[in-house]
Amino acid sequence: MRKSRFSEGQIIGLLKEYQAGIGANANGRNA
């Protein structure tokens, strides 16, 4: 059994949301 707190799908989703948030903040506030 794999000892992982998150499934791969959850990790990918979190990374995508994290990157989207950074992009939105950089493009919206700093541009």
Biopython code that builds the backbone (N, CA, C, O; Angstrom):
import numpy as np
from Bio.PDB.StructureBuilder import StructureBuilder

atoms = [
    (1, "MET", "N", (0.831, -1.208, 0.000)),
    (1, "MET", "CA", (0.000, 0.000, 0.000)),
    (1, "MET", "C", (0.866, 1.259, 0.000)),
    (1, "MET", "O", (1.937, 1.298, 0.606)),
    (2, "ARG", "N", (0.381, 2.269, -0.684)),
    (2, "ARG", "CA", (1.116, 3.528, -0.742)),
    (2, "ARG", "C", (0.695, 4.410, 0.423)),
    (2, "ARG", "O", (-0.495, 4.569, 0.695)),
    (3, "LYS", "N", (1.668, 4.977, 1.100)),
    (3, "LYS", "CA", (1.372, 5.891, 2.203)),
    (3, "LYS", "C", (1.370, 7.313, 1.650)),
    (3, "LYS", "O", (2.392, 7.999, 1.676)),
    (4, "SER", "N", (0.237, 7.742, 1.158)),
    (4, "SER", "CA", (0.152, 9.092, 0.623)),
    (4, "SER", "C", (-1.083, 9.764, 1.199)),
    (4, "SER", "O", (-2.146, 9.150, 1.294)),
    (5, "ARG", "N", (-0.944, 11.002, 1.576)),
    (5, "ARG", "CA", (-2.064, 11.740, 2.162)),
    (5, "ARG", "C", (-3.069, 12.123, 1.090)),
    (5, "ARG", "O", (-4.271, 12.176, 1.349)),
    (6, "PHE", "N", (-2.579, 12.390, -0.108)),
    (6, "PHE", "CA", (-3.448, 12.832, -1.188)),
    (6, "PHE", "C", (-3.320, 11.884, -2.367)),
    (6, "PHE", "O", (-2.285, 11.246, -2.561)),
    (7, "SER", "N", (-4.372, 11.802, -3.139)),
    (7, "SER", "CA", (-4.295, 11.030, -4.375)),
    (7, "SER", "C", (-3.630, 11.895, -5.435)),
    (7, "SER", "O", (-3.536, 13.113, -5.278)),
    (8, "GLU", "N", (-3.171, 11.271, -6.511)),
    (8, "GLU", "CA", (-2.495, 12.044, -7.564)),
    (8, "GLU", "C", (-3.448, 13.084, -8.146)),
    (8, "GLU", "O", (-3.040, 14.204, -8.453)),
    (9, "GLY", "N", (-4.709, 12.711, -8.296)),
    (9, "GLY", "CA", (-5.686, 13.652, -8.848)),
    (9, "GLY", "C", (-5.841, 14.878, -7.964)),
    (9, "GLY", "O", (-5.952, 15.998, -8.462)),
    (10, "GLN", "N", (-5.848, 14.666, -6.646)),
    (10, "GLN", "CA", (-5.985, 15.802, -5.736)),
    (10, "GLN", "C", (-4.770, 16.708, -5.824)),
    (10, "GLN", "O", (-4.905, 17.932, -5.825)),
    (11, "ILE", "N", (-3.582, 16.117, -5.897)),
    (11, "ILE", "CA", (-2.350, 16.907, -5.984)),
    (11, "ILE", "C", (-2.350, 17.739, -7.265)),
    (11, "ILE", "O", (-2.029, 18.927, -7.241)),
    (12, "ILE", "N", (-2.712, 17.109, -8.379)),
    (12, "ILE", "CA", (-2.739, 17.824, -9.655)),
    (12, "ILE", "C", (-3.736, 18.976, -9.588)),
    (12, "ILE", "O", (-3.449, 20.077, -10.056)),
    (13, "GLY", "N", (-4.904, 18.722, -9.008)),
    (13, "GLY", "CA", (-5.921, 19.768, -8.894)),
    (13, "GLY", "C", (-5.422, 20.931, -8.048)),
    (13, "GLY", "O", (-5.625, 22.095, -8.395)),
    (14, "LEU", "N", (-4.767, 20.608, -6.936)),
    (14, "LEU", "CA", (-4.258, 21.667, -6.066)),
    (14, "LEU", "C", (-3.192, 22.483, -6.782)),
    (14, "LEU", "O", (-3.177, 23.710, -6.683)),
    (15, "LEU", "N", (-2.298, 21.807, -7.507)),
    (15, "LEU", "CA", (-1.244, 22.520, -8.225)),
    (15, "LEU", "C", (-1.840, 23.438, -9.284)),
    (15, "LEU", "O", (-1.384, 24.569, -9.453)),
    (16, "LYS", "N", (-2.852, 22.958, -9.994)),
    (16, "LYS", "CA", (-3.471, 23.780, -11.038)),
    (16, "LYS", "C", (-4.137, 25.003, -10.421)),
    (16, "LYS", "O", (-4.007, 26.109, -10.945)),
    (17, "GLU", "N", (-4.848, 24.816, -9.314)),
    (17, "GLU", "CA", (-5.501, 25.950, -8.667)),
    (17, "GLU", "C", (-4.464, 26.928, -8.138)),
    (17, "GLU", "O", (-4.647, 28.142, -8.223)),
    (18, "TYR", "N", (-3.366, 26.394, -7.589)),
    (18, "TYR", "CA", (-2.298, 27.229, -7.037)),
    (18, "TYR", "C", (-1.676, 28.079, -8.138)),
    (18, "TYR", "O", (-1.482, 29.283, -7.965)),
    (19, "GLN", "N", (-1.362, 27.451, -9.271)),
    (19, "GLN", "CA", (-0.751, 28.179, -10.383)),
    (19, "GLN", "C", (-1.737, 29.188, -10.968)),
    (19, "GLN", "O", (-1.346, 30.293, -11.344)),
    (20, "ALA", "N", (-3.005, 28.814, -11.045)),
    (20, "ALA", "CA", (-4.011, 29.729, -11.580)),
    (20, "ALA", "C", (-4.136, 30.950, -10.674)),
    (20, "ALA", "O", (-4.301, 32.071, -11.155)),
    (21, "GLY", "N", (-4.058, 30.733, -9.366)),
    (21, "GLY", "CA", (-4.148, 31.845, -8.424)),
    (21, "GLY", "C", (-2.976, 32.794, -8.580)),
    (21, "GLY", "O", (-3.155, 34.012, -8.552)),
    (22, "ILE", "N", (-1.775, 32.250, -8.743)),
    (22, "ILE", "CA", (-0.585, 33.083, -8.924)),
    (22, "ILE", "C", (-0.722, 33.887, -10.223)),
    (22, "ILE", "O", (-0.447, 35.087, -10.245)),
    (23, "GLY", "N", (-1.139, 33.233, -11.284)),
    (23, "GLY", "CA", (-1.285, 33.916, -12.567)),
    (23, "GLY", "C", (-2.311, 35.037, -12.480)),
    (23, "GLY", "O", (-2.095, 36.122, -13.021)),
    (24, "ALA", "N", (-3.431, 34.780, -11.800)),
    (24, "ALA", "CA", (-4.479, 35.789, -11.683)),
    (24, "ALA", "C", (-3.972, 36.979, -10.873)),
    (24, "ALA", "O", (-4.231, 38.130, -11.226)),
    (25, "ASN", "N", (-3.253, 36.702, -9.789)),
    (25, "ASN", "CA", (-2.744, 37.781, -8.944)),
    (25, "ASN", "C", (-1.698, 38.598, -9.689)),
    (25, "ASN", "O", (-1.715, 39.827, -9.627)),
    (26, "ALA", "N", (-0.791, 37.932, -10.391)),
    (26, "ALA", "CA", (0.280, 38.624, -11.092)),
    (26, "ALA", "C", (-0.290, 39.470, -12.234)),
    (26, "ALA", "O", (0.115, 40.616, -12.428)),
    (27, "ASN", "N", (-1.224, 38.902, -12.978)),
    (27, "ASN", "CA", (-1.758, 39.610, -14.138)),
    (27, "ASN", "C", (-2.730, 40.710, -13.724)),
    (27, "ASN", "O", (-2.807, 41.747, -14.382)),
    (28, "GLY", "N", (-3.463, 40.497, -12.652)),
    (28, "GLY", "CA", (-4.490, 41.456, -12.258)),
    (28, "GLY", "C", (-3.938, 42.608, -11.436)),
    (28, "GLY", "O", (-4.234, 43.769, -11.716)),
    (29, "ARG", "N", (-3.136, 42.296, -10.423)),
    (29, "ARG", "CA", (-2.723, 43.325, -9.477)),
    (29, "ARG", "C", (-1.462, 44.055, -9.923)),
    (29, "ARG", "O", (-1.355, 45.271, -9.767)),
    (30, "ASN", "N", (-0.510, 43.314, -10.477)),
    (30, "ASN", "CA", (0.798, 43.901, -10.761)),
    (30, "ASN", "C", (0.892, 44.466, -12.171)),
    (30, "ASN", "O", (1.754, 45.303, -12.443)),
    (31, "ALA", "N", (0.028, 44.027, -13.063)),
    (31, "ALA", "CA", (0.140, 44.460, -14.454)),
    (31, "ALA", "C", (-0.303, 45.921, -14.574)),
    (31, "ALA", "O", (-0.285, 46.484, -15.668)),
]
sb = StructureBuilder()
sb.init_structure("model")
sb.init_model(0)
sb.init_chain("A")
sb.init_seg("    ")
for serial, (resi, resn, name, xyz) in enumerate(atoms, 1):
    if name == "N":
        sb.init_residue(resn, " ", resi, " ")
    sb.init_atom(name, np.array(xyz, "f"), 0.0, 1.0, " ", f" {name:<3s}", serial, name[0])
structure = sb.get_structure()
